[in-house]
């Protein structure tokens, strides 16, 4: 697939979920200082992320500044060990694949058709026929684009502030340049890029929508 180097999209930064309470971001903090634990923190909390697995450069300092923090560390208990993929139901698969590969620079890893047995599979839809395309970056979190061929998906989208609304965030090197290039290609942004200084670093964020109105975010500096 064609990849335009002018849009330098980096690996996915985080996945968020809106529910009936504050806004939180989920991070895995590996390493000897903090063990392998899932940290749940408010979106406005600070902590410098690095690499592709959401690690932090100073776990002890970060942990001390997270308020409140929930640590799920239980010996001999079921544990989530990391992310595998984020699923997005789509209507026009070819159009969506072109957007995420040609416009954002992701790669296609799998393109397959799935047919559920008559009793249904994990989707609990008997006999569902779907096309599944996994896009992403090598060794990093992937997005699973899911097209329901039979039965077709029902229409409807959630606004960005509705319960159940989700978005996927991409890290970029130059947010202003990314927005300029994507805007010329027809991508609509919710606002102009917003920048502010956090702990001496310039952080920039902006919301946009993909061709089927799914919410996506671009972030610089984290």
C-alpha atoms as one frame of an Amber mdcrd trajectory, in Angstrom:
protein
   0.000   0.000   0.000   1.101   3.565  -0.671   2.487   5.339   2.365   2.981
   9.096   2.219   5.886   9.995   4.484   4.609  13.583   4.819   2.146  12.387
   7.454   4.345  10.976  10.186   1.879   9.059  12.302   3.520   7.234  15.187
   2.200   4.189  17.048  -1.096   4.425  18.843  -0.817   6.412  22.077  -3.825
   5.243  24.058  -7.401   4.099  23.923  -9.999   5.856  26.049 -13.517   5.075
  27.195 -16.177   7.506  28.361 -18.581   6.340  31.045 -20.735   7.765  33.814
 -17.879   9.339  35.722 -14.495  11.014  35.222 -12.368  10.436  32.145  -9.583
   7.901  32.686  -6.655   6.535  30.706  -5.400   2.981  31.149  -1.634   2.412
  31.260   0.564  -0.625  31.786   3.596   0.284  33.893   6.260  -2.442  33.537
   9.585  -2.647  35.342  11.119  -3.611  38.649  10.094  -0.443  40.451   6.376
  -0.925  39.898   6.080  -4.525  38.787   3.586  -5.427  36.117   0.429  -3.600
  36.997  -2.483  -1.865  35.427  -2.771   1.768  36.435  -6.026   3.652  36.057
  -5.670   7.414  36.204  -7.495  10.598  35.394  -6.813  12.031  31.959  -5.488
  15.272  33.442  -2.913  13.468  35.586   0.705  13.812  34.519   3.322  11.232
  33.636   5.703  11.170  30.718   5.095   8.185  28.454   7.744   6.553  26.321
   8.129   3.732  23.855   5.318   1.665  22.436   3.935   0.050  25.569   2.916
   3.059  27.604   5.847   2.846  30.027   6.895   5.875  32.050  10.380   7.262
  32.477   9.995   7.723  36.223   7.424   5.257  37.647   7.872   6.265  41.279
   7.473   9.973  40.565   4.524   9.327  38.288   2.788   7.032  40.770   3.202
   9.625  43.523   1.446  12.231  41.385  -1.504  10.132  40.267  -4.564  11.081
  42.286  -6.572   8.975  42.595  -4.853   5.788  41.428  -6.198   2.259  41.288
  -3.655  -0.573  41.160  -4.889  -4.000  40.230  -2.179  -6.194  41.643  -3.351
  -9.487  43.028  -1.264 -12.607  43.236  -2.764 -15.746  41.721  -5.625 -13.720
  40.244  -6.810 -13.213  36.679  -4.745 -10.441  35.093  -4.914  -8.419  31.905
  -1.399  -8.483  30.463  -1.713  -5.944  27.649  -3.599  -4.704  24.626  -4.206
  -6.802  21.523  -6.470  -4.727  19.278  -9.307  -2.223  19.162 -12.316  -3.106
  17.022 -14.242  -0.646  14.851 -17.371  -1.666  12.934 -17.369  -0.184   9.430
 -19.721   0.003   6.455 -17.360   0.512   3.486 -14.287  -1.600   4.190 -12.277
  -0.602   1.124 -12.753   3.098   1.841 -11.763   2.692   5.469  -8.675   0.620
   4.641  -7.545   3.288   2.177  -7.938   5.976   4.841  -5.993   4.197   7.568
  -3.218   3.034   5.217  -2.849   5.687   2.526  -3.731   8.697   4.676  -2.431
   7.712   8.119   0.331   5.304   7.094  -0.800   2.177   8.927  -0.098  -1.264
   7.468  -2.477  -4.139   6.729  -1.582  -7.285   8.701  -4.622  -9.502   8.112
  -7.523  -9.417   5.669  -9.906 -12.331   6.112 -13.530 -13.421   6.056 -15.147
 -14.943   9.117 -18.344 -17.002   9.103 -19.896 -17.840  12.467 -21.530 -21.256
  13.028 -25.298 -21.478  13.125 -25.264 -21.387  16.916 -23.171 -18.209  16.838
 -19.639 -17.406  17.960 -18.266 -14.920  20.486 -20.352 -12.168  18.841 -23.531
 -14.151  19.675 -24.850 -13.495  16.148 -25.772 -16.859  14.582 -24.218 -17.382
  11.152 -22.754 -13.872  10.993 -20.493 -13.291   7.993 -17.846 -10.643   8.451
 -14.773  -9.248   6.736 -11.974  -8.476   9.183  -8.991  -6.277   8.359  -6.272
  -5.608  10.945  -4.247  -2.415  10.456  -1.503  -0.925  12.592   2.251  -0.755
  13.091   4.651  -3.712  13.400   4.890  -4.856  17.014   2.290  -2.358  18.188
  -1.420  -2.112  18.976  -3.693  -2.820  16.009  -7.134  -1.675  14.873  -9.531
  -4.373  13.689 -11.893  -3.017  11.036 -15.033  -5.182  11.102 -17.524  -5.203
   8.248 -20.725  -7.154   8.864 -21.736  -8.566   5.496 -24.657 -10.654   6.744
 -26.533  -9.473   8.671 -25.449  -5.908   7.802 -24.515  -3.552  10.614 -27.194
  -1.235  11.956 -26.604   2.468  11.410 -25.927   5.031  14.098 -23.024   6.884
  15.697 -22.455   8.319  19.158 -21.427  11.913  19.672 -18.049  12.475  21.314
 -19.567  13.149  24.761 -22.199  10.398  24.817 -21.881   7.426  27.124 -20.259
   4.560  25.260 -18.440   6.860  22.848 -14.821   5.866  22.179 -11.846   7.167
  20.236  -8.413   5.964  19.209  -5.418   8.254  19.699  -2.373   8.408  17.402
   0.969   9.949  18.343   2.533  12.244  15.742   5.827  14.111  15.496   4.404
  17.391  14.153   0.721  17.979  14.910   0.385  21.207  12.935   1.909  19.635
   9.834  -0.233  16.517  10.201  -3.411  18.583  10.426  -2.431  20.692   7.450
  -1.731  17.681   5.241  -4.820  15.735   6.305  -7.070  18.791   5.981  -5.998
  19.153   2.340  -7.000  15.524   1.873 -10.485  16.150   3.162 -10.194  15.179
   6.835 -12.440  17.292   9.062 -11.087  18.349  12.454 -13.299  19.312  15.368
 -11.095  22.313  16.263  -7.716  23.765  15.472  -4.823  21.929  17.204  -4.655
  22.902  20.869  -1.213  23.305  22.465  -0.140  23.860  26.055   2.934  23.463
  28.228   2.971  20.568  30.703   6.071  20.046  32.860   8.136  22.042  30.387
   6.943  20.056  27.385   4.750  21.306  24.544   1.705  19.051  24.231  -0.704
  19.300  21.321  -4.003  17.504  20.740  -6.825  17.585  18.215  -9.963  15.553
  17.494 -11.062  14.418  14.046 -13.268  11.813  12.395 -12.470   9.069   9.937
 -14.567   8.682   6.737 -17.369   6.955   8.669 -17.463   9.469  11.532 -15.563
   7.370  14.081 -13.691   9.621  16.500  -9.897   9.714  16.309  -7.356  11.875
  18.116  -3.855  13.035  17.233  -1.385  13.988  19.938   2.108  15.507  19.906
   4.579  15.527  22.766   3.575  12.375  24.672
